[in-house]
Amino acid sequence: MAIQENFCPKCGGKTANEGLCNKCKVESIEWLICEPRVECVICPTCGSMKRGSIWTDVTYDRQQLIEELAFAAVSVHNDLEDPELAISTRDPTPNRTHCIIYVRGQLYGLPVQKTCELKIIWKKENCDRCSRLSGGYYESTIQVRATDRKPDAYERERVEKIAYDIEESVQEAGERLSFITRVDNTRDGVDIVVSSHNIGDTISRQIVTEMGGKITRHPKLVGERDGRKLYRITILLRLPQFRKGDVVFFKKRYYEVRGTDSGLLRVFDLSEGISNVLHDGEYRLIGNIRDAESADVTYIDNDIAGILDPVSYEIKDVKAQAWLRLAAHEKVRFLRDKEEDEIILVG
């Protein structure tokens, strides 16, 4: 019985199957295709990159980015096995990169290799965020004020830190268009101007969580976009009358303020060493424990302690409250009640 042999219709060589031999198959197909030109748009201000119509914040090495862009522009045949790619580059101008890509692999059992060339065009364009920043864009203003007083330097600094920490966290989460447009320190408090309602709400809630206070919102219609009404919102955040750490005089006792809840003061009784809650009343502010002075304890006699006044250098007798656990030759912190000529030990 005769064995039928298969021959390549192109070169006449023997083949294992009908049709072209492997060599002719390789020669008849275009197994490597490169796009001749690739564009990359980068914001010159912040370095973010535009992919399609979307801006993304990326931290990239230039050579790594070149390889990513160039290899993404290369297409190889589905039958190519074990492909290996290499690249060489040069920059003829600051906004042009010339790339030569080397590709090799196995195609229909035969080793193949080929090169192709492409150009990367670097374009500069202000991103959506930087465009808004440079134009002073905003959607909300947080006005931080205080009840019956003005915010002090510590509160102003703390409010700003909270705001910038929130800005960093929301941008790390991908909210590129949520940013702080500016912060204005005014005579009455701090104004935080922000680009989105979301970051405005997040900042104001966090300030209240950490520092107490109440929030009221005042929206103002400023126009429409795509049939949707646009509002700018003023968020009035009023800090409590008393700060954490304030020492107040009330009904012949001194208390350290630990917080506020719905008009109530959460306090620490500096006489008894216990926590308590006070309702609205006539409080007299003595000072804040952040501003407390330090003095040496010279002696302890039962419930009396002698401390060395660091201003007058006189020994003054004060009540040695049990919760303080004072000991001679140690330090103690105190505030002065100038109206009553008293020294209040705070710890």
C-alpha positions in Angstrom: 0.0 0.0 0.0 1.4 3.4 -1.0 2.0 6.0 1.8 0.7 9.4 0.8 3.2 12.2 1.3 2.3 15.9 1.8 4.2 18.7 0.0 4.2 22.4 0.6 2.4 24.1 -2.3 4.7 27.1 -2.1 8.2 25.6 -1.9 7.6 22.0 -2.7 9.2 20.7 0.5 7.7 17.8 2.4 5.3 18.6 5.3 3.9 16.6 8.1 0.4 18.0 7.3 -1.5 19.4 4.4 -0.8 23.1 3.5 2.3 25.3 3.9 5.3 24.0 5.7 6.4 25.7 8.9 9.0 27.8 7.2 6.6 29.2 4.6 4.0 29.8 7.3 6.5 32.0 9.2 7.4 33.8 6.0 3.8 34.4 4.9 2.5 36.1 8.1 3.3 39.4 9.8 3.9 38.1 13.3 5.2 41.4 14.7 3.3 44.7 14.5 4.4 48.0 16.2 2.4 51.2 16.3 4.8 53.8 14.8 3.8 56.6 17.2 2.7 56.7 20.9 1.7 59.8 22.8 2.0 60.3 26.5 0.5 63.3 28.2 2.0 64.4 31.5 1.0 67.4 33.8 4.1 69.6 34.1 2.9 70.9 37.5 2.2 67.7 39.5 3.5 64.9 37.2 0.2 63.0 36.9 -0.4 61.1 33.6 -3.3 61.1 31.3 -4.6 57.7 30.2 -7.3 58.2 27.6 -9.5 60.9 29.2 -8.6 60.0 32.8 -5.8 61.6 34.8 -4.0 59.3 37.3 -1.5 60.1 40.0 1.5 57.8 39.4 5.0 57.5 40.7 7.1 56.3 37.9 10.7 55.9 36.7 11.1 57.4 33.3 12.8 54.4 31.8 10.2 52.1 33.3 7.4 54.3 31.8 9.1 54.2 28.3 9.3 50.4 28.4 5.6 50.2 29.5 4.5 52.5 26.7 6.6 50.9 24.0 5.8 47.3 24.9 2.1 48.2 25.1 2.4 49.3 21.4 3.7 45.9 20.3 1.4 43.1 19.0 2.7 39.6 18.3 1.0 36.6 16.7 -1.0 34.4 19.0 1.1 31.4 17.9 4.4 32.9 19.0 5.7 30.9 22.0 8.2 32.0 24.7 8.3 35.7 23.4 11.2 37.8 24.7 11.3 41.6 24.3 14.2 44.0 24.7 14.4 47.7 24.0 17.0 50.4 23.3 16.1 54.1 23.4 17.5 57.5 22.7 16.1 61.0 23.1 16.8 63.2 20.0 14.8 66.0 21.6 13.3 66.6 25.1 9.8 65.7 23.9 10.7 62.7 21.7 12.0 59.3 22.5 13.1 56.9 19.7 12.7 53.2 20.6 14.0 50.1 18.9 12.2 46.9 20.1 13.8 43.5 19.7 11.5 40.5 19.8 12.3 36.8 19.6 10.6 33.5 20.3 9.4 30.2 18.7 6.9 30.2 15.9 5.6 26.9 14.5 8.7 25.2 16.0 11.2 27.6 14.4 13.2 30.3 16.2 12.3 33.8 15.0 13.5 37.3 15.8 12.6 40.7 14.5 12.9 44.4 15.4 10.5 47.3 15.0 10.8 51.0 15.7 8.5 53.6 17.2 8.5 57.1 18.6 7.1 58.2 22.0 5.8 61.8 21.9 5.8 63.5 25.3 3.1 66.1 25.6 2.5 68.6 28.5 -0.9 69.5 29.6 -2.3 70.9 32.9 -4.3 68.2 34.6 -7.9 68.7 35.8 -6.8 69.1 39.4 -4.0 71.7 38.7 -6.3 73.6 36.3 -8.9 73.9 39.2 -6.2 74.8 41.7 -4.7 77.5 39.5 -8.2 78.9 39.0 -9.1 78.9 42.7 -12.0 76.5 42.2 -14.1 75.7 45.3 -17.4 74.2 46.3 -17.3 74.6 50.1 -16.0 76.9 52.7 -15.5 75.7 56.3 -15.7 78.7 58.7 -14.2 77.6 62.0 -15.3 79.9 64.9 -15.6 79.5 68.6 -18.5 80.2 71.0 -18.2 83.5 72.9 -14.4 83.7 72.2 -11.9 83.5 69.3 -10.0 80.2 68.5 -6.5 80.3 70.0 -3.2 79.6 68.2 -3.3 75.9 69.2 -6.8 75.4 67.9 -6.0 77.2 64.6 -2.9 75.0 64.1 -4.8 71.8 65.0 -7.7 72.7 62.6 -5.2 73.2 59.7 -3.4 69.9 60.5 -6.7 68.0 60.5 -7.6 69.5 57.2 -4.3 68.7 55.5 -4.3 65.2 56.9 -7.8 64.6 55.4 -6.7 66.0 52.1 -3.8 63.6 51.9 -5.9 60.6 52.9 -8.7 61.3 50.4 -6.2 61.8 47.5 -4.4 58.6 48.4 -7.8 56.9 48.2 -8.2 58.2 44.6 -10.2 61.4 45.0 -8.0 63.6 42.8 -10.4 66.5 42.6 -10.8 66.8 46.4 -8.3 69.3 47.6 -7.8 72.3 49.8 -7.9 75.5 47.6 -6.6 77.7 50.4 -6.6 78.3 54.1 -7.2 81.8 55.5 -6.5 82.8 59.1 -8.9 85.6 60.0 -9.4 87.7 63.1 -12.4 85.6 64.0 -11.1 82.1 63.2 -10.0 79.9 60.2 -11.6 79.6 56.8 -10.8 76.4 54.9 -11.8 76.7 51.2 -12.1 73.3 49.6 -12.8 71.9 46.1 -15.6 69.4 46.8 -18.6 69.0 49.2 -17.2 65.6 50.2 -13.9 66.8 51.5 -15.6 69.7 53.2 -18.0 67.4 55.1 -15.1 65.0 56.0 -12.9 67.7 57.4 -15.7 69.4 59.4 -16.8 66.0 60.9 -13.3 65.2 61.9 -12.7 68.6 63.6 -15.9 68.1 65.6 -14.9 64.5 66.5 -11.5 65.7 67.9 -12.3 69.1 69.2 -16.1 69.2 69.7 -18.5 71.8 68.4 -21.5 72.2 66.2 -22.0 72.3 62.5 -24.6 74.3 60.4 -24.7 74.2 56.6 -25.7 77.1 54.4 -26.0 76.1 50.7 -26.2 78.7 47.9 -27.3 77.9 44.3 -24.6 79.1 41.9 -25.8 77.5 38.6 -26.5 74.3 36.7 -24.3 71.7 34.8 -25.9 69.0 32.6 -29.3 69.7 34.2 -27.9 69.3 37.7 -28.1 72.2 40.2 -24.7 73.3 41.5 -24.4 74.6 45.1 -21.6 76.2 47.0 -21.9 75.4 50.7 -20.7 77.5 53.7 -20.1 75.2 56.7 -20.2 77.1 59.9 -18.3 75.1 62.6 -18.5 76.6 66.0 -16.1 75.2 68.6 -17.2 74.9 72.2 -16.9 77.8 74.6 -14.3 75.7 76.6 -11.4 73.7 75.2 -10.1 70.4 76.3 -7.7 71.1 79.1 -9.4 74.3 80.2 -9.6 74.7 84.0 -12.8 76.4 85.2 -14.1 77.6 88.6 -17.7 76.6 89.4 -19.5 76.6 92.8 -16.2 76.9 94.7 -14.5 74.1 92.9 -12.0 73.8 90.1 -12.6 71.5 87.2 -10.5 70.4 84.2 -12.6 70.2 81.0 -12.3 66.9 79.3 -15.0 67.4 76.6 -18.5 68.6 75.7 -21.7 66.8 74.9 -24.9 68.6 73.9 -24.3 71.6 76.1 -22.9 69.5 79.0 -19.3 69.7 80.2 -17.4 66.5 80.9 -15.0 67.4 83.6 -12.4 66.1 86.0 -12.8 67.4 89.6 -9.4 68.7 90.6 -10.4 68.4 94.3 -11.8 64.9 94.4 -9.9 63.4 91.5 -13.1 62.0 89.9 -14.9 62.6 86.6 -18.2 64.4 86.5 -20.7 66.1 84.2 -21.7 69.8 84.7 -24.8 71.4 83.3 -24.9 75.0 81.9 -23.8 77.5 84.5 -21.7 80.5 85.3 -18.1 79.2 84.8 -15.0 81.3 85.3 -12.1 80.3 83.1 -8.7 80.0 84.9 -6.5 78.8 82.1 -5.5 75.7 80.2 -3.3 72.9 81.4 -1.1 73.3 78.3 0.0 76.6 79.9 0.6 75.2 83.4 3.7 76.2 85.3 6.0 73.7 87.0 7.2 73.9 90.6 9.2 71.9 93.1 7.5 70.2 96.0 9.5 71.0 99.1 7.7 69.1 101.8 4.5 67.1 102.5 2.7 67.5 105.9 -0.4 65.3 106.0 -2.7 66.9 103.4 -0.6 70.1 103.0 2.2 70.4 100.4 4.7 73.2 100.3 5.7 74.2 96.8 8.4 76.7 95.7 6.8 79.4 93.6 9.0 79.8 90.5 8.2 83.5 90.3 8.4 84.8 93.9 10.6 82.0 95.2 8.4 81.8 98.2 7.2 78.5 99.8 3.4 78.3 99.4 1.1 75.9 101.2 -1.5 74.2 99.1 -3.9 71.3 99.6 -2.2 68.1 98.6 -5.1 66.3 97.0 -4.9 62.5 97.4 -5.2 61.7 93.7 -2.0 63.7 93.0 0.2 61.4 95.1 2.7 64.1 95.7 6.1 63.5 97.1 8.8 65.8 98.4 11.5 66.8 95.9 9.3 66.0 92.9 7.8 68.4 90.3 4.1 69.4 90.2 2.2 71.4 87.6 -0.1 74.2 88.5 -2.2 77.2 87.3 -2.8 80.5 89.1 -6.2 81.8 90.0 -5.3 85.5 90.1 -8.8 86.6 91.2 -8.7 84.3 94.3 -5.0 84.4 94.7 -5.0 80.6 94.6 -2.6 78.0 93.2 -4.5 75.1 91.5 -2.5 71.8 91.2 -3.3 70.1 87.9 -0.9 67.1 87.9 
